Amino acid sequence: MSKRVAMGCVILIIVASAAVRFVNLGAFRDSVFDEHYYVHDAVALLHHGLAGPGWHTADQATQSHPLLGDETIALGVAVLGDNPWGWRATSALAGVALIALVYPLARRLLLRRPWAVAAAGLAACDTLLIVQSRVAMLDGFVALWTLLCVYCALRAARARQGKLWLILCGVVGGLAVSSKWSGALALVAALAVLILWRRRARHVPIAWLVLALVAVPGAIYVLTYVPYFAAGHSLGQWLDLQRFMATKGWTIHHPDSISSSPRRWFFDADPIRYRWGLGSGGFRGLVAIGNPLLWWGGAASLVVLALTAVWRRSRLLGLPVLLVACLYLPRLVTSRTTYLYYMAPVVPFLALALSRALVLARSRWAAGYVAATAVPLALWLPFVVGIPVSFAYYHAVMRLSSWR
């Protein structure tokens, strides 16, 4: 495949991804699921709602997460207004940017052009990534910054003068942490890349690693709180807020039908119905669920790649497995309530792992498998973009009992 053909395919994938994220974006006129927290906070930011007694703020509905996610949503509201399009526009843009990044990241992982295009197509067909791009929540932003952070780490590790890329890695990692504390796993993944390629990155002193992966993200994190300090809060109050966030974040327990254990995520068994109901046109809903052909195939590919990497002593084959492990395994030790959409930062790396495994397979059916991942997306599109369907259709395409 020539470079021109590859870029043409990538552009088509990006355009299609933008269409499926922006079409009917205002279908749900009121807030969906946790949007009511983040939209409220974004609007409060625009109206100087950070003042308040002590470390508290006056108008924020939740203080469980850092400010950058709310600030990013507020940017869309400032441009497009306090309406569904304004709430969700930045999430949709982040989702499109994420898909655009998969191809260059795949090339950095030394996938040939056809399979790098395949990785982008696999990620574009994931229904969870699409849904998270269509709601004003935080995990879509974390997924974007995580992917970009790993990309910068790969550039830093393989460049002759990688210090600039290393600093950029820290900046983007700081944006991930500033969107949600779980974004710190992006820095863990970046560090894993740099350690794995340490022989190629000997020109980078340890002091630069500390600067880029600790000091720079920390500085970015503090800078996102400029509006908080401008509202009159002191450094001590800011530290009290961080302690509150840490205490609340690790002790949230809401056992309900929509939560799920991280041990079940790869089975794609616990979708979340952000919105579901019967209207004049039939059943209409928004369902956060992964593409099973990508998730199940991706899980199998991790096993294949891990065993093959050990057998061949190949760092390149083991890297996708290591990246998924850095982003996923820490979730297994959390004691708080967890949800399927926490997998959003992991999904692009599943696409990369599956594409790499299909290369190893050397089967004439490999390309067919990639194409087949578009089938679940096509069948579930009504539940992704909020198109009413009959109950019979819903029952027919949601084959597993846990999906219904």
N, C-alpha and C positions, 0 to 999 in steps of 0.2 A: 504494500500500500504506500503510495507516494505521500509526501508531506502535505501537498495541496488537497488530496482526497481526504486524508485524515482530518485536516482542519475543517474541511467542508462538513464532514460528519459530525465533528464536535460542535460546530456552529448550529447545525440542525438540532442536535440534542439540547443545546442551551435554549434555542428558540422554543422548542416543544416544552421544555421544563418551565420556561417563563409563562407560556400559555396556560399550562395546567395549574400554575400557582396563582396567576392573576385573574383568570376567568371566574366570574361569579364570586369574587372575593368578598363582596358585601352581601352574600346570600343570607347570612344570619345577622339580623339587624341589631341584636343585642349581644352582650358578651357571652362567650362560650367557655365553659369550664373555668379555669383559673384566670381567664382574661379579666374578670371583674377586679382582681387584685392589681394586675400590672397596668391595665388601662387607667384605672383610678389613680394609681401612683404617677403615671406618666402625665396625666392632666394636672395633677397636683404640682408636679415639678414646674410645669409651664406657668402656673399661677403662684409661684414662690411659696409652695406649701411645705417647705422643709423646716420652717421655724417651729419651735415648741419648747416646752419645759425640759430641762435636763438634756439627756441624750435623745429623748423622744422627738418625733416630728409631729407637726400639727395635723396634717391631712392624709398622710400615707396610710393605706389600708393594711399593708404588711411591711415588716422590716426584717424579713427572714433572709433577704439576699442583698448583695451589693447593688450599687446604684446604676451601673452602666447599662444593664438591660432595660431598666425603666427609662433611662436617658435616650436609649436608641429608639424605643417605642415613641417617646415624646417627640423625637425628630420627625417621625411620620405624621404625628398629630399636628405639629407646628406647620408643616407644609400643606397637608391635605385636609386638616380640620378634625374636629372631634366627632368622627364618624367611623363606621367599620373599615373603610378604605384607609383612613388615617391610622387607625390602630394597627392594622396588619401589613401595611405596605413595606415597612423595613424588614419584617420577618420574611416576606416573599422575596425581597431583594437578596437577603442573606441566603435563602434557599437556592436561588439561581446562581449566586456567586459560588456556593459550595459545589454545585454540579460542574461549574466551569473549572474548578480547581482540580477535579479528580484526574483529568487527562494529564496535565503537567506533572502531578504527583506520581501517576503511574509511570510516566516516562523517567522520572527520577529514580523509580524503583526498577528501571531497566526493562520494563515491559515493551515489547515491540509495538509499533503504531497500531496495528489492528486490535491488539489485546488491550492497549491503553484506551482506545475508543470503546471497546467492549466494557471495560471497567466503568467508564463514564455512563454508558447506556444502562448498565446494571444499577448504578446508583440512582440514575434518573427514573428508573421504574419502581423505586421503593416507595410504597404508599405511606409509610410512617414519616419519611422525610418530607413528602409533599404536604401531609396534613400539618406537621409542625411548622411548615412554611406558611400556612394559611391561618394561623392563630397567633395572637399577640402574647406569646409565652417566651421563655428564656432559652430553652434547650436548642432551638435552631441557631441562635447566635453562638452558643457554646460549641456546637458542631462545626460551624464555619471557622471560628478562631482556632479550634483544635486542629483542623485539617491544615490551615495555613501555618500554624506553629510547626507541625511536623515537616511541612514542605520546606520551611526556612531552615530547620535543623538539617535536613538532607542536603540543602545547598551549602550550608556551613561546613558540613562534614566532608564534602567532596570537592570543595573549591580550594584553590591554592592559597587564596587570601580570604578566609571565611569569617573574619571577625565582624564585618558589617552584617552578614547574614545571621550571625550569632546574636548580635544585638537586636536585629529585627525579630528573631525568634523569641527573644525575651519580651519585646514590646507586644507581640501578638499573644504570647502566653499570658501577659498581664491583662490583656483585653478579655481573654477567656476567663481568668480568675475573677475579674471585675464584673463579669456578667453573671457568674454563679460560681460558688466555691468549688464545685465539682470540676470546673475548668482547670484547676491545678493539675489534673491528670494529664492535660496537654503538655505541661512542662515535664512531667514524669516520662511521657512518651518521647519527647524531644531529647531528654537526657539519655534514654535508652538508645536512640539513634546515634548520638554522639559517642557513647561508650562502645557500641558495636563497631563503629567505624573509627575507633580511636587511632588506629595505625595511619589512616588517611588524614586525620585531624591533629597530628602531633604539633602542627604549627600553632595550635590554639592552647595557650597556657591555662592551667587550672584556675588561675585568678580570673581569667576572662569568662570561664564557665560560671563561676560564682556571680560575677557581675551581671552576666546576661540572663541567667536563670533564677537569680534570687533578687539582686538589687534592682534591676530594671523592671521586672514585674511588680515588685513592691512599690516602686515609684509610680508606675502607671496606675496601680490600685488606689494609691492615695490621691493622685490627681483627679480621678473620677469623682472624688468627694469634694471638689472645690465648691459646688453649689451648697453642700451641707455646711462647710465652714463659712461660706459667705452669708448664710442665714443666721450666723451668730454663735454656732456651736464651737466649743473648745476642743483641743486635742484630747483632754481627759474624757470629755463626753463622747468623742468619737471612739475611744478605746472601750468605753462602757457599751456602746452600740455593738462593737465587734464581739464583745463577750456575750451579749445577749443573742446575737446571731448564731454564735457557736453553740450556746446552750440550747437554744430553740431548735436549731437545725438538726442536731443529733438526737433529739428526744421526741421528734414528732411521730406520733403513732395514731394512725387513722385506719384501723382494720375495716375494710369495706370491700365491696364486690369489684371495685375497679383497681385496687392495688394488686401487686404481684411480686413474688420473690424473684430476685435476679437469677436464681437457679432455673427458672422457667422461661426466661426471656428468649433464649435461642430457639425454643420450641414454638414461639410466636402464638402462644396459647391464650394470652390474656389481653385481648384488645380492649380499648377504652372508648366507650360511646360518649364523646364530648357533647353530642346533641342527638336526640332520637325522639321521634314522635310522628303521629299520624296527622296529616294535613289534607287539604282538599285534593291535592294531586297524588296522594299516596304516602308511603312512608318516606321520611326525609331525615337524613342524619349526617353526622360527621364522626367517622370512626378512625381512631388511631390504631393502625394495625400494620405490621410489616409484610413485605412481599415474601410469601413462604418459599418460593423457589430460590430467592436470594438468601434468605436467612438460613433455611435448612441446607442448601448447597454450600453456603458460606461456612456453616458450622462443620460440615464434612470436610471442606477444603482445609480448614485449620488443622485437622487431624492429619490429613495427607501431607500437608506442607511441613508440619512439625516432624513427622517420621522421616520424610525425605531429607529434610535439612540435617537431621542427625546422621542419617545414613551417608549423605554426601559431604557432610561437614560444610554446609553452605550457609553463610550468613545471609545471603540474599533471599533464599527461600524461607529462612526463619524470621526475617524481619517483619512481614505482615502478621505473623503469629505473635511476635513480641509486642507489636503495636496494639493489637486487639487485647492482649493480656494486660498491658499497662492501663488501658482505658476501661476494661471490664472487671478484672479480678478484684480490685479494691472494693467494688460494689458488693461482693459476697460477704464482706465482714461488717457491713453497716447494720446497725440495729434499728434504724428508722424505717418508716413505711416507704416503700419504693414503688415505682410505676414503670410500665413498659416504655414510655417515651424517653426515659433516661438512656435508652439505647441509641438515641439519635447521633451522638458523636462517634459511635462504634460502627454504624452501618456503612459509611464510605469505605472503611478499611475491610469490612466483609466483602464488599464489591471488589476491592483490589486483591484480596486473598483468593476469592473465587476465580477471578480472571487468571491469576498466576497458576492456580491448580488446573484450570482447563488447558493451559499451555502444556503442562506436564502430561495431561491425559493423551494428547496427540490423537484425539478421536475426531472423526468426521462429524460426530454429533455435537461437538463442543459449541460450534457456532449456533446450532439449533437450540441448545439449552439457553444461550444468551438471549436469543430471540423469544424463547418461550416465556421469559420473565415478564414480557409485556402483556401476557394474557391475564394474570391476576390484576394487573393495573387496569386493563380495559374493563374487566368484569366488575371491579370495585370502584370504578371512577365515580359512579353516583354517590357513593358514601365518602368520597374524598372531596368533591366539590359541591355537595349539597343538592343534588338533583333528585326530585321525588321519584320513587319507584314503587311498584306493587309489592305487597308482602310476599307473594309467590316468588318474585324475582329474588328478593332478599334471602328467602329460605333456600332457594336453589343454589345460590353462589356462595353462601356461607356454610360450607360443608361440615366443618367440625362443630360439635355440640358446644364447645367453649366459645366459639365465634358468634353464636346466636344470642 
